[in-house]
Amino acid sequence: MSETVGEIRKVGGGLVGALFLVLILAGVTPLRAQEGHSTVATGVDAASQYFFRGIVQETKGLILQPWIEIETPVTPAGSPVDFDFTIGLWNSLHTGNTGTGGRTTDPRLWFEFDFYAGLSASSGDWTGSLTYNALSSPNDSFRSVQDLSLGFRFDDSGHWGAGFGGWRPSVHVLFETQGQTDGGNGSGTYLEVGIEPGMAAFDTGVTSIEITVPVTLGLSLDDYYEDLTGDDEGFGFLDVGIAASMPLTMLPEHLGNWTVTAGVHLLVLGNHTREYNGGDDFEVITTIGISNVF
């Protein structure tokens, strides 16, 4: 049994345990928020290129990224803070050099398999979260990585007029606990700061379209963007995008809430992430996806 297959089985075992925990939590009435219920979200995205926190993964061929996420409320009765438990699976399937177009091992198409589980706490417009992530490569393109992330976000969408959806700032600090995303010598600490200004949705007569301008800055606090000599670079990337989302309200309600999204991103790379990318400073990435929540 290969090291990667072993890691996948470990992750799979963890997933079974997490799913079992979700079922238990969903059945414990006193722990659930009033009128709360579990939600399941699924979707698939297609991207022209795949960069993970500014680090190039694939730039050729077809890139499909299917995912599923389950969220269950676990708020203690009478608590002023709302708690939610989330687990999810995320995948990236490639036909380029890191997939069926290269010398990868079976299953050749399956470049990445991620499992994550987290607990979030919300009060008013503020949300904090603690998330465990396990990243592995079924076709042996990279070694497995595990990390813990602490995140905060502020939803200010209700504090503005009808023409502006707020800045929606967020910050995440991530600590690698096993392996290194950059392939360096030391486990890294990563900082991500973002905003997602939103415009008021406009009515098409059949549905509505919401426009957002997500901006993300990725930084190394310690050994996250190392080069081959072990030297660390503080600035990893800046991603400035424009995205549109359109709910498919014409579909029957019993099929869930379907949404189509599309976006264009300008990616600006730092010195070391540019080296990973063959010396190119900038990339333009297009995305399109469809999701369903039920």
N, C-alpha and C positions, 0 to 999 in steps of 0.2 A: 504494500500500500504506500503510495507516494505521500510526501509531507503535506501537499496541498489537499489531497483527498482526505487525509486525516483531519486537517483543519476544517474542511467543509462538514465532515461528520460531527466534529465537536460543535460547530455553529448550529448544525441541524438539531443536535441534541438540546442545545440551549433554546432553540426556537420552539421545540416541542414543550419544554418546560415553561417558556414564556406564554405560549398559547394556552396551556393548562391553567396558568395563573390568571390570564384574562378571563377564562371561563368561570373560575372561582370568584373573581372580583365582580363579574357581571351578575352572579347569582346571590351575592351578599347584599341584601336590600339596605341595611342600615348604613353601609359605606357609600352607597350611590347617591349622587346628587338628585334632588327632587326633579322628577320628569326627565332625568338623564337617561341616556341609552348609548350603547356602543355604536360607532360608525365604522364603516369599511370603505376605504378609498382605493381605487385601482386606476392605473393609467399606463400609457406608453408614450415616450418622447423620441423624436428623431433629431439628430444634430449633425451639422456639417463637419464639426470637429469636436473632440472631447479633451478638455483640459480640466484636471482635478486640482482645485486651489492654485491655479496658475501653472501647474506642471503638466506638460504635454503627455497625453496617453495615446491618442490616435488622430490622424489628420486625413486619412484616406478611406475610401469605401463607404459602405452603409453602416451607420451607428444607430442602433435601436436600444432604448433603455426602459424596459418594463418594470413596474413597481407595484407594491401593495402595502397598505398601512391600515392598522386597526387601532382605534382610539376608544378607551373606556373610561368614563368618569369614576373616580374613587374618592369622592369628597366625603369626609366624616359628617354625620348628621349635625347640623347646627354650626358648621365651620364657616367663618367669614371669607375663607379662601377656597377657591375651587381647584381641585386636583384632578389630573388626567394621566392615565398610564397609556403609553403608546409603544407599539412594536411595529416593525416594518421590514420589508425585503426590497432591495434595489439591485438591478442588474444592468450590465452593459454588454451588448452583443455586437461583434465586429466582423466585417468581411475584409478589412484591410490587413496590414502587416501584423497587427496584434490579434488577428482572428484567423479566418479561413484562408486569407491571402498570404500568411506567413508560415513559419515553421513551428507553430504552436502544437501542444499535445491535445489529445481528445479530452473533453469536447472542445474542438478548435474554435467554434464560434463564440463560446462563452468566456469573455475576457474577464468580467468582474462580477462577483456576488457579494453583496453587503447585507449584513443583518444589524439592526439597531433596536434598542429598547430604552425608553426614557420616561421620566416623571416630570410633569410640569405643574406649576402652581400659578394661578391667576388671581389678581385682585384689582378690580377696576380696569384701568387701561394697561396695567403692567403684567408681564408674564415672565417667570423665570423657569429654567429647565435644566435638568441634568440627564445626559444621554451617553449610553455606552454604544460604541460602534465597532464592528468587526468586519474588516475588508479582506477578501480573499480572491484568488484568481483560479477558477477551475481549469483553465488551459495553461497554467503555470507561467503566465507572463510576468508576474511579480510575486514577491513573498508577502505573506499575510501580515496585516497591520491591525492593531487594536488601539483604541483611544477612548478617553473620556472628555466630554465637552460640557462646559457650563455656559448657559446663554441667558440673555435678558433682551426683551423687546418692549417697546412702548407703542401702543396703538392710539395715535392722536387724531384718527380720522373723524372723530365726533367733535373736534374742537375748532373746525374750520367751516367756512361757508359751503354752499351747495356746489360751488365750482371747483373745489379742491379736496382731495381725499386724504390729505395729511402727508407727513414725511415718513412716518412709521420706522423710526430708527431701531437698530438692533446691534448687539455686540456678543461675540462668542469667544471664549478662551478654551483651547483644546490641548490636552496633554496626551502624547503618545505613550502608551504603556507597554507595547510590544511591537517591535519592528519600526521601520522608518519609511515615511512616504517618499522622501527624497532619495532613498537608497544610501544615505550617509552613514556615519559611524555612531551618531548619538541620537537617542530618542528626543524629539523636538517638542517645543511649545509654540502654539500657533494662535494668533489673534486675528479676528475678522470683525470689521466694522461695516455696517451697511445702512442704507436708507432706501425706501421704495416709495417715492412720491407718486400719488395717484390722482388721475383726473376724474372728474365726474363722468359716470357712464352715460353714453348717449344712445338714444332709442333709435333702432333701425326700422321700427314698425312691426317687426316680427320678434326681435330679441333686443338685447342691449350689448354694447361693447365697452369694456373698461380698458383704459390705457394707463400703464405704469412705466416709470423710468427707474429701474433698479440700479443702484450703484453699490459696488462691493470693493472693499480694500482688504487685501490679505497681507499680513505681516508675520515675520518670524520674531518671537520673543527670545527663543533660544534654540539653535540647531535645527530649525525647520527647513530652511532653504540653504543647505550645505552644498558646496561644490566637491569635486573629486579629491581635493586636498583637505577637506574638512572645514574650510572657511565658511562662515555663515553670512548670509545677506539678509538685512532687515526687511527690505521691500520685496515682496513677492509678486504682486499683481494689482492692477486696478481694472475692474470690469464695469463698463458703463453701457447700459442696454435700454432698449425700448420694447415693451411687450404689450400685446393685446390679448384679452380673454373674452370669449363669447359663450354664454350658456346656451345650450340647445333646448330652449323652452318649448319648442314645438313637439318634443318627444313626450310620450305618456309618463306620468309621474311614477308609475309602478316600476319603471325601468331605472329609476334613480335620477340623480342630477348630473347630467353630462355637460362638460365644458371643453371647448376647443381653444387652444392657446398657440400663439406664434410670437417669435421675438428675434431681434437682431442685437448682437453684442459686440462692442469694441473692447478687445482685451489688450491691455498695456502691460508688458512684462518687465521685471527687474533684471539685474545683471545675471544672476544665476539661473532664473527661470528662462531667460533668453538663451543661455548656453544649452539648457536642456532641449530647447526648441530649435537647435541648429543655427542660432545667431539671429533669428527674427525677433524684432522688438514688438510688433503689433500683429494681431490676428482679428479677423472679422468672422464671427460665428453666428449661424442662423439655426433656429430651433422651431419645431412644430410638434404639438402634442394633443392628446385627447385624454380626458380623465372622467371618472364616474364616482360619485359619493352616494352611498345608500345605507 
